[in-house]
Amino acid sequence: MKRINYLCPLCNKQQETTEWRFKRKKTIFCKNCVTIGTQKGIKKSHLSKERSSRWKGGKYISSDGYEMVKCENEFHPSGRQKYKKAHVLIMEEYLGRELKTQQGNMGEQVHHIDGDKLNNNLKNLVLCKDTREHRNLHVQLEKISLDLVRRGIIIFDHSTNTYKINESRIT
């Protein structure tokens, strides 16, 4: 039976086995390192960051539509990697400090002026001192839009159940 050599990525030692056994292996680690290398939560350098097919540069879009950015060397108490909303990081960098947040989202919040959660340009962001101030900005916008409906600048299309700009009213 033909013998082959391979290098274990954990212990960096040259290992020897038969060709048949090597083909059957389900792991790249040697028999001494297999329990360490396949444990849950252990960093696998050969699958991390750029080497992973799922790597997106440490960014992703959350289920609520915000861009999330990986915070290097910051972890949750559970050991998971910590991510922050991009607009929060941009505002913190601009202020030169972390936002003052409290339990229950009662601390400082960042508002997107144009409503686009992915437009994180500093000119599109405004710092609100608390949830109430942030909510009031959204209420103001809703009141203005209803006023535009009353004036006929925004119309409702019953056939498609959508609001549209009345182009004939725009000068």
N, CA and C atoms as a LAMMPS dump frame, in Angstrom:
ITEM: TIMESTEP
0
ITEM: NUMBER OF ATOMS
513
ITEM: BOX BOUNDS ff ff ff
-5.0000000000000000e+02 5.0000000000000000e+02
-5.0000000000000000e+02 5.0000000000000000e+02
-5.0000000000000000e+02 5.0000000000000000e+02
ITEM: ATOMS id mol type element x y z
1 1 1 N 0.846 -1.174 0
2 1 2 C 0 0 0
3 1 3 C 0.894 1.24 0
4 2 1 N 0.526 2.232 -0.829
5 2 2 C 1.333 3.431 -0.989
6 2 3 C 1.192 4.348 0.218
7 3 1 N 2.323 4.894 0.715
8 3 2 C 2.328 5.798 1.868
9 3 3 C 2.53 7.23 1.359
10 4 1 N 1.834 8.183 2.036
11 4 2 C 1.984 9.585 1.656
12 4 3 C 2.243 10.42 2.904
13 5 1 N 2.827 11.611 2.702
14 5 2 C 3.091 12.563 3.787
15 5 3 C 2.216 13.796 3.588
16 6 1 N 1.769 14.383 4.708
17 6 2 C 1.016 15.633 4.662
18 6 3 C 1.372 16.46 5.895
19 7 1 N 1.089 17.764 5.836
20 7 2 C 1.429 18.685 6.913
21 7 3 C 0.158 19.076 7.675
22 8 1 N 0.132 18.864 8.987
23 8 2 C -1.007 19.241 9.826
24 8 3 C -0.949 20.762 10.045
25 9 1 N -2.048 21.51 9.757
26 9 2 C -2.025 22.968 9.899
27 9 3 C -1.978 23.452 11.353
28 10 1 N -2.334 22.597 12.31
29 10 2 C -2.304 23.018 13.717
30 10 3 C -0.93 22.831 14.352
31 11 1 N -0.388 21.633 14.228
32 11 2 C 0.905 21.377 14.877
33 11 3 C 2.091 21.582 13.93
34 12 1 N 1.812 21.792 12.638
35 12 2 C 2.846 22 11.617
36 12 3 C 3.868 20.868 11.575
37 13 1 N 3.417 19.662 11.876
38 13 2 C 4.307 18.493 11.813
39 13 3 C 3.967 17.663 10.588
40 14 1 N 5.009 17.108 10.027
41 14 2 C 4.853 16.213 8.883
42 14 3 C 4.241 14.905 9.385
43 15 1 N 3.156 14.465 8.76
44 15 2 C 2.477 13.229 9.151
45 15 3 C 2.566 12.23 8.004
46 16 1 N 2.526 10.959 8.352
47 16 2 C 2.583 9.914 7.342
48 16 3 C 1.401 8.987 7.514
49 17 1 N 0.782 8.616 6.396
50 17 2 C -0.343 7.686 6.426
51 17 3 C -0.426 6.989 5.081
52 18 1 N -1.353 6.071 4.956
53 18 2 C -1.534 5.404 3.666
54 18 3 C -2.417 6.271 2.776
55 19 1 N -2.274 6.083 1.491
56 19 2 C -3.06 6.852 0.536
57 19 3 C -4.551 6.594 0.736
58 20 1 N -4.917 5.362 1.023
59 20 2 C -6.321 5 1.229
60 20 3 C -6.906 5.74 2.437
61 21 1 N -6.167 5.779 3.552
62 21 2 C -6.644 6.476 4.757
63 21 3 C -6.722 7.983 4.542
64 22 1 N -5.767 8.535 3.805
65 22 2 C -5.756 9.978 3.564
66 22 3 C -6.983 10.403 2.75
67 23 1 N -7.363 9.601 1.768
68 23 2 C -8.53 9.908 0.948
69 23 3 C -9.819 9.823 1.763
70 24 1 N -9.845 8.943 2.761
71 24 2 C -11.05 8.766 3.59
72 24 3 C -11.182 9.821 4.674
73 25 1 N -10.088 10.538 4.977
74 25 2 C -10.105 11.537 6.058
75 25 3 C -11.156 12.598 5.806
76 26 1 N -11.856 13.005 6.877
77 26 2 C -12.869 14.053 6.762
78 26 3 C -12.352 15.375 7.309
79 27 1 N -11.09 15.402 7.692
80 27 2 C -10.5 16.597 8.275
81 27 3 C -9.08 16.769 7.756
82 28 1 N -8.561 17.986 7.826
83 28 2 C -7.194 18.241 7.37
84 28 3 C -6.184 18.088 8.506
85 29 1 N -6.674 17.781 9.715
86 29 2 C -5.797 17.694 10.88
87 29 3 C -5.296 16.262 11.094
88 30 1 N -4.136 16.142 11.784
89 30 2 C -3.589 14.824 12.116
90 30 3 C -4.421 14.206 13.246
91 31 1 N -4.188 12.942 13.546
92 31 2 C -5.001 12.264 14.566
93 31 3 C -4.791 12.854 15.956
94 32 1 N -3.645 13.495 16.207
95 32 2 C -3.402 14.118 17.516
96 32 3 C -4.133 15.455 17.654
97 33 1 N -4.335 16.169 16.55
98 33 2 C -4.93 17.509 16.583
99 33 3 C -6.405 17.533 16.195
100 34 1 N -6.95 16.427 15.728
101 34 2 C -8.305 16.428 15.202
102 34 3 C -9.336 16.89 16.233
103 35 1 N -9.198 16.549 17.501
104 35 2 C -10.183 16.965 18.505
105 35 3 C -10.08 18.457 18.789
106 36 1 N -8.881 19.016 18.717
107 36 2 C -8.706 20.457 18.943
108 36 3 C -9.188 21.23 17.723
109 37 1 N -8.797 20.796 16.549
110 37 2 C -9.09 21.514 15.314
111 37 3 C -10.544 21.506 14.905
112 38 1 N -11.312 20.553 15.389
113 38 2 C -12.717 20.477 14.993
114 38 3 C -13.664 20.887 16.109
115 39 1 N -13.148 21.39 17.22
116 39 2 C -14.024 21.837 18.305
117 39 3 C -14.783 23.086 17.898
118 40 1 N -16.02 23.189 18.373
119 40 2 C -16.842 24.361 18.081
120 40 3 C -16.249 25.578 18.779
121 41 1 N -16.165 26.691 18.051
122 41 2 C -15.69 27.931 18.64
123 41 3 C -14.196 28.147 18.51
124 42 1 N -13.463 27.14 18.071
125 42 2 C -12.024 27.293 17.874
126 42 3 C -11.805 27.932 16.504
127 43 1 N -10.983 28.951 16.465
128 43 2 C -10.687 29.621 15.204
129 43 3 C -9.999 28.66 14.248
130 44 1 N -10.483 28.608 13.036
131 44 2 C -9.882 27.77 12.008
132 44 3 C -9.272 28.718 10.981
133 45 1 N -7.991 28.996 11.119
134 45 2 C -7.342 30.012 10.295
135 45 3 C -7.472 29.729 8.801
136 46 1 N -7.545 28.461 8.433
137 46 2 C -7.656 28.132 7.015
138 46 3 C -9.044 28.46 6.454
139 47 1 N -10.03 28.758 7.329
140 47 2 C -11.378 29.092 6.875
141 47 3 C -11.785 30.515 7.246
142 48 1 N -10.878 31.314 7.789
143 48 2 C -11.275 32.619 8.293
144 48 3 C -11.039 33.724 7.263
145 49 1 N -11.783 34.771 7.429
146 49 2 C -11.695 35.989 6.641
147 49 3 C -11.614 35.727 5.144
148 50 1 N -10.578 36.253 4.492
149 50 2 C -10.479 36.204 3.04
150 50 3 C -10.451 34.786 2.483
151 51 1 N -10.049 33.821 3.268
152 51 2 C -9.951 32.443 2.784
153 51 3 C -11.312 31.75 2.731
154 52 1 N -12.313 32.358 3.355
155 52 2 C -13.65 31.765 3.373
156 52 3 C -14.435 32.231 2.146
157 53 1 N -15.227 31.332 1.584
158 53 2 C -16.049 31.691 0.427
159 53 3 C -17.187 32.628 0.817
160 54 1 N -17.497 32.698 2.12
161 54 2 C -18.595 33.548 2.598
162 54 3 C -18.122 34.929 3.065
163 55 1 N -16.829 35.22 3.01
164 55 2 C -16.28 36.48 3.514
165 55 3 C -16.761 37.653 2.664
166 56 1 N -17.299 38.667 3.312
167 56 2 C -17.807 39.856 2.615
168 56 3 C -17.122 41.106 3.14
169 57 1 N -15.874 40.991 3.554
170 57 2 C -15.118 42.149 4.005
171 57 3 C -15.485 42.62 5.398
172 58 1 N -16.122 41.762 6.196
173 58 2 C -16.5 42.13 7.562
174 58 3 C -17.747 42.99 7.614
175 59 1 N -18.553 42.971 6.558
176 59 2 C -19.778 43.756 6.499
177 59 3 C -20.929 42.88 6.023
178 60 1 N -22.141 43.24 6.444
179 60 2 C -23.341 42.593 5.917
180 60 3 C -24.533 43.516 6.156
181 61 1 N -25.645 43.243 5.496
182 61 2 C -26.876 44.003 5.687
183 61 3 C -27.751 43.199 6.641
184 62 1 N -28.161 43.836 7.749
185 62 2 C -28.972 43.142 8.757
186 62 3 C -30.394 42.948 8.248
187 63 1 N -31.164 42.145 8.972
188 63 2 C -32.543 41.857 8.569
189 63 3 C -33.415 43.107 8.603
190 64 1 N -33.035 44.125 9.391
191 64 2 C -33.816 45.368 9.424
192 64 3 C -33.26 46.427 8.475
193 65 1 N -32.313 46.051 7.594
194 65 2 C -31.873 46.918 6.51
195 65 3 C -30.671 47.804 6.78
196 66 1 N -30.002 47.642 7.917
197 66 2 C -28.835 48.466 8.23
198 66 3 C -27.546 47.74 7.861
199 67 1 N -26.527 48.517 7.448
200 67 2 C -25.217 47.942 7.172
201 67 3 C -24.515 47.695 8.503
202 68 1 N -24.057 46.462 8.715
203 68 2 C -23.363 46.078 9.937
204 68 3 C -21.886 45.893 9.617
205 69 1 N -21.024 46.389 10.522
206 69 2 C -19.579 46.344 10.311
207 69 3 C -18.934 45.603 11.482
208 70 1 N -17.992 44.716 11.154
209 70 2 C -17.292 43.929 12.164
210 70 3 C -16.399 44.825 13.011
211 71 1 N -16.475 44.684 14.333
212 71 2 C -15.619 45.422 15.262
213 71 3 C -14.462 44.501 15.653
214 72 1 N -13.275 44.817 15.161
215 72 2 C -12.105 43.98 15.422
216 72 3 C -11.828 43.885 16.926
217 73 1 N -11.524 42.707 17.39
218 73 2 C -11.148 42.431 18.782
219 73 3 C -12.226 42.804 19.795
220 74 1 N -13.494 42.854 19.374
221 74 2 C -14.604 43.063 20.299
222 74 3 C -15.534 41.871 20.18
223 75 1 N -15.893 41.304 21.344
224 75 2 C -16.707 40.1 21.354
225 75 3 C -17.84 40.234 22.365
226 76 1 N -18.956 39.559 22.09
227 76 2 C -20.067 39.473 23.042
228 76 3 C -19.636 38.553 24.181
229 77 1 N -20.322 38.615 25.325
230 77 2 C -19.991 37.704 26.434
231 77 3 C -20.053 36.228 26.034
232 78 1 N -20.871 35.91 25.021
233 78 2 C -20.982 34.518 24.559
234 78 3 C -19.781 34.088 23.727
235 79 1 N -18.935 35.057 23.34
236 79 2 C -17.756 34.736 22.535
237 79 3 C -17.937 35.043 21.062
238 80 1 N -19.17 35.398 20.642
239 80 2 C -19.402 35.725 19.233
240 80 3 C -18.775 37.064 18.878
241 81 1 N -18.409 37.22 17.617
242 81 2 C -17.833 38.461 17.113
243 81 3 C -18.861 39.581 17.217
244 82 1 N -18.418 40.786 17.569
245 82 2 C -19.316 41.923 17.711
246 82 3 C -19.362 42.725 16.413
247 83 1 N -20.572 43.079 15.991
248 83 2 C -20.8 43.935 14.842
249 83 3 C -21.567 45.163 15.316
250 84 1 N -21.329 46.319 14.666
251 84 2 C -22.06 47.543 14.974
252 84 3 C -22.651 48.103 13.694
253 85 1 N -23.712 48.883 13.838
254 85 2 C -24.311 49.541 12.684
255 85 3 C -23.324 50.584 12.161
256 86 1 N -23.184 50.628 10.833
257 86 2 C -22.191 51.51 10.2
258 86 3 C -22.439 52.972 10.539
259 87 1 N -23.716 53.405 10.566
260 87 2 C -23.997 54.813 10.84
261 87 3 C -23.635 55.193 12.277
262 88 1 N -23.72 54.231 13.196
263 88 2 C -23.313 54.485 14.584
264 88 3 C -21.798 54.659 14.642
265 89 1 N -21.054 53.799 13.953
266 89 2 C -19.594 53.912 13.922
267 89 3 C -19.147 55.233 13.307
268 90 1 N -19.821 55.661 12.249
269 90 2 C -19.462 56.922 11.588
270 90 3 C -19.711 58.094 12.531
271 91 1 N -20.845 58.085 13.238
272 91 2 C -21.152 59.172 14.17
273 91 3 C -20.182 59.159 15.352
274 92 1 N -19.831 57.971 15.845
275 92 2 C -18.876 57.873 16.952
276 92 3 C -17.508 58.406 16.541
277 93 1 N -17.106 58.093 15.314
278 93 2 C -15.816 58.58 14.817
279 93 3 C -15.838 60.109 14.688
280 94 1 N -16.954 60.649 14.195
281 94 2 C -17.103 62.105 14.048
282 94 3 C -17.067 62.798 15.417
283 95 1 N -17.764 62.225 16.405
284 95 2 C -17.815 62.821 17.742
285 95 3 C -16.525 62.585 18.532
286 96 1 N -15.798 61.535 18.167
287 96 2 C -14.58 61.181 18.896
288 96 3 C -14.87 60.461 20.203
289 97 1 N -16.05 59.861 20.301
290 97 2 C -16.443 59.127 21.506
291 97 3 C -17.536 58.129 21.14
292 98 1 N -17.81 57.196 22.061
293 98 2 C -18.922 56.275 21.846
294 98 3 C -20.227 56.974 22.159
295 99 1 N -21.308 56.527 21.508
296 99 2 C -22.622 57.097 21.798
297 99 3 C -23.043 56.712 23.209
298 100 1 N -23.754 57.612 23.857
299 100 2 C -24.251 57.349 25.206
300 100 3 C -25.564 56.595 25.084
301 101 1 N -25.491 55.282 25.289
302 101 2 C -26.686 54.451 25.177
303 101 3 C -27.026 53.866 26.534
304 102 1 N -28.286 53.549 26.701
305 102 2 C -28.758 52.937 27.938
306 102 3 C -29.569 51.711 27.577
307 103 1 N -29.933 50.914 28.577
308 103 2 C -30.775 49.75 28.352
309 103 3 C -32.112 50.207 27.767
310 104 1 N -32.641 49.431 26.843
311 104 2 C -33.939 49.734 26.262
312 104 3 C -33.897 50.823 25.21
313 105 1 N -32.754 51.069 24.587
314 105 2 C -32.601 52.055 23.512
315 105 3 C -33.036 53.466 23.912
316 106 1 N -32.813 53.839 25.158
317 106 2 C -33.21 55.172 25.617
318 106 3 C -32.079 56.195 25.489
319 107 1 N -30.916 55.813 25.028
320 107 2 C -29.792 56.734 24.906
321 107 3 C -29.774 57.432 23.563
322 108 1 N -28.604 57.965 23.202
323 108 2 C -28.446 58.686 21.935
324 108 3 C -28.718 57.762 20.75
325 109 1 N -29.312 58.34 19.703
326 109 2 C -29.609 57.588 18.492
327 109 3 C -29.237 58.422 17.274
328 110 1 N -28.994 57.733 16.162
329 110 2 C -28.624 58.409 14.92
330 110 3 C -29.791 58.289 13.942
331 111 1 N -30.17 59.431 13.337
332 111 2 C -31.295 59.488 12.397
333 111 3 C -30.766 59.696 10.98
334 112 1 N -31.316 58.931 10.013
335 112 2 C -31.001 59.117 8.596
336 112 3 C -31.975 60.152 8.04
337 113 1 N -31.483 61.299 7.614
338 113 2 C -32.33 62.404 7.168
339 113 3 C -33.185 62.002 5.968
340 114 1 N -32.587 61.329 4.977
341 114 2 C -33.347 60.97 3.778
342 114 3 C -34.091 59.64 3.906
343 115 1 N -33.991 58.981 5.062
344 115 2 C -34.709 57.727 5.284
345 115 3 C -34.023 56.507 4.701
346 116 1 N -32.923 56.697 3.979
347 116 2 C -32.188 55.578 3.377
348 116 3 C -31.202 55.03 4.406
349 117 1 N -31.467 53.838 4.91
350 117 2 C -30.652 53.241 5.968
351 117 3 C -29.232 52.908 5.502
352 118 1 N -29.027 52.862 4.192
353 118 2 C -27.695 52.535 3.661
354 118 3 C -26.908 53.78 3.253
355 119 1 N -27.533 54.961 3.325
356 119 2 C -26.834 56.211 3.01
357 119 3 C -26.204 56.721 4.308
358 120 1 N -24.972 56.324 4.551
359 120 2 C -24.296 56.658 5.801
360 120 3 C -23.333 57.827 5.656
361 121 1 N -23.624 58.721 4.703
362 121 2 C -22.853 59.949 4.551
363 121 3 C -23.112 60.814 5.779
364 122 1 N -22.077 61.418 6.339
365 122 2 C -22.215 62.213 7.558
366 122 3 C -23.241 63.339 7.399
367 123 1 N -23.383 63.893 6.189
368 123 2 C -24.363 64.96 5.948
369 123 3 C -25.795 64.427 5.999
370 124 1 N -25.961 63.115 5.905
371 124 2 C -27.288 62.503 5.96
372 124 3 C -27.628 62.009 7.377
373 125 1 N -26.726 62.198 8.325
374 125 2 C -26.929 61.692 9.683
375 125 3 C -27.078 62.847 10.662
376 126 1 N -27.961 62.666 11.64
377 126 2 C -28.118 63.647 12.711
378 126 3 C -28.208 62.881 14.034
379 127 1 N -27.55 63.426 15.066
380 127 2 C -27.536 62.79 16.377
381 127 3 C -28.743 63.25 17.18
382 128 1 N -29.498 62.294 17.705
383 128 2 C -30.65 62.579 18.57
384 128 3 C -30.262 62.213 19.993
385 129 1 N -30.688 63.039 20.965
386 129 2 C -30.285 62.803 22.35
387 129 3 C -30.968 61.587 22.964
388 130 1 N -32.167 61.21 22.438
389 130 2 C -32.856 60.033 22.956
390 130 3 C -33.889 59.532 21.941
391 131 1 N -34.595 58.47 22.31
392 131 2 C -35.584 57.855 21.432
393 131 3 C -36.717 58.821 21.115
394 132 1 N -37.129 59.621 22.102
395 132 2 C -38.236 60.556 21.904
396 132 3 C -37.907 61.567 20.799
397 133 1 N -36.701 62.126 20.854
398 133 2 C -36.302 63.098 19.833
399 133 3 C -36.259 62.447 18.456
400 134 1 N -35.753 61.211 18.393
401 134 2 C -35.671 60.485 17.131
402 134 3 C -37.076 60.212 16.582
403 135 1 N -37.974 59.766 17.434
404 135 2 C -39.351 59.477 17.027
405 135 3 C -40.042 60.752 16.533
406 136 1 N -39.779 61.891 17.2
407 136 2 C -40.381 63.16 16.79
408 136 3 C -39.97 63.553 15.376
409 137 1 N -38.736 63.261 14.985
410 137 2 C -38.3 63.538 13.612
411 137 3 C -39.123 62.732 12.61
412 138 1 N -39.387 61.459 12.939
413 138 2 C -40.193 60.613 12.055
414 138 3 C -41.644 61.096 12.009
415 139 1 N -42.167 61.539 13.139
416 139 2 C -43.539 62.065 13.192
417 139 3 C -43.65 63.332 12.347
418 140 1 N -42.64 64.22 12.421
419 140 2 C -42.633 65.437 11.604
420 140 3 C -42.697 65.097 10.117
421 141 1 N -41.913 64.106 9.724
422 141 2 C -41.874 63.702 8.317
423 141 3 C -43.227 63.146 7.878
424 142 1 N -43.861 62.376 8.741
425 142 2 C -45.174 61.815 8.407
426 142 3 C -46.222 62.924 8.282
427 143 1 N -46.191 63.914 9.175
428 143 2 C -47.136 65.043 9.104
429 143 3 C -46.959 65.813 7.805
430 144 1 N -45.704 66.054 7.409
431 144 2 C -45.431 66.776 6.164
432 144 3 C -45.944 65.99 4.964
433 145 1 N -45.722 64.678 4.967
434 145 2 C -46.179 63.861 3.835
435 145 3 C -47.702 63.851 3.761
436 146 1 N -48.396 63.813 4.905
437 146 2 C -49.863 63.871 4.885
438 146 3 C -50.346 65.229 4.401
439 147 1 N -49.634 66.299 4.741
440 147 2 C -49.978 67.625 4.253
441 147 3 C -49.822 67.688 2.729
442 148 1 N -48.778 67.044 2.212
443 148 2 C -48.574 67.007 0.756
444 148 3 C -49.675 66.207 0.061
445 149 1 N -50.204 65.185 0.754
446 149 2 C -51.34 64.426 0.2
447 149 3 C -52.563 65.347 0.144
448 150 1 N -52.819 66.082 1.221
449 150 2 C -53.97 67.004 1.265
450 150 3 C -53.864 68.089 0.187
451 151 1 N -52.66 68.543 -0.122
452 151 2 C -52.452 69.579 -1.135
453 151 3 C -52.459 69.019 -2.558
454 152 1 N -52.474 67.704 -2.68
455 152 2 C -52.515 67.068 -3.998
456 152 3 C -51.153 66.889 -4.635
457 153 1 N -50.088 67.128 -3.904
458 153 2 C -48.74 66.951 -4.456
459 153 3 C -48.374 65.464 -4.458
460 154 1 N -48.866 64.763 -3.455
461 154 2 C -48.75 63.301 -3.422
462 154 3 C -50.154 62.755 -3.615
463 155 1 N -50.302 61.791 -4.543
464 155 2 C -51.611 61.205 -4.811
465 155 3 C -51.571 59.705 -4.522
466 156 1 N -52.735 59.134 -4.29
467 156 2 C -52.837 57.693 -4.043
468 156 3 C -53.453 57.05 -5.274
469 157 1 N -52.762 56.047 -5.811
470 157 2 C -53.25 55.307 -6.973
471 157 3 C -53.99 54.073 -6.469
472 158 1 N -55.336 54.085 -6.599
473 158 2 C -56.152 52.975 -6.094
474 158 3 C -55.93 51.676 -6.877
475 159 1 N -55.534 51.766 -8.131
476 159 2 C -55.345 50.552 -8.927
477 159 3 C -54.12 49.752 -8.471
478 160 1 N -53.095 50.456 -7.952
479 160 2 C -51.872 49.759 -7.507
480 160 3 C -51.661 49.845 -5.99
481 161 1 N -52.558 50.578 -5.287
482 161 2 C -52.436 50.783 -3.838
483 161 3 C -51.07 51.358 -3.458
484 162 1 N -50.665 52.406 -4.187
485 162 2 C -49.378 53.05 -3.905
486 162 3 C -49.531 54.568 -3.945
487 163 1 N -48.671 55.252 -3.198
488 163 2 C -48.592 56.712 -3.247
489 163 3 C -47.612 57.098 -4.338
490 164 1 N -47.905 58.203 -5.023
491 164 2 C -47.036 58.682 -6.095
492 164 3 C -46.979 60.205 -6.049
493 165 1 N -45.908 60.75 -6.613
494 165 2 C -45.792 62.196 -6.782
495 165 3 C -46.682 62.621 -7.938
496 166 1 N -47.501 63.652 -7.732
497 166 2 C -48.336 64.193 -8.782
498 166 3 C -47.473 65.147 -9.616
499 167 1 N -46.935 64.649 -10.727
500 167 2 C -45.989 65.397 -11.559
501 167 3 C -46.604 66.695 -12.072
502 168 1 N -47.913 66.744 -12.262
503 168 2 C -48.547 67.968 -12.779
504 168 3 C -48.54 69.092 -11.737
505 169 1 N -48.363 68.774 -10.453
506 169 2 C -48.349 69.775 -9.395
507 169 3 C -46.932 70.273 -9.075
508 170 1 N -45.906 69.617 -9.63
509 170 2 C -44.524 70.017 -9.392
510 170 3 C -44.132 71.052 -10.433
511 171 1 N -43.608 72.19 -9.973
512 171 2 C -43.219 73.239 -10.932
513 171 3 C -41.721 73.342 -11.054
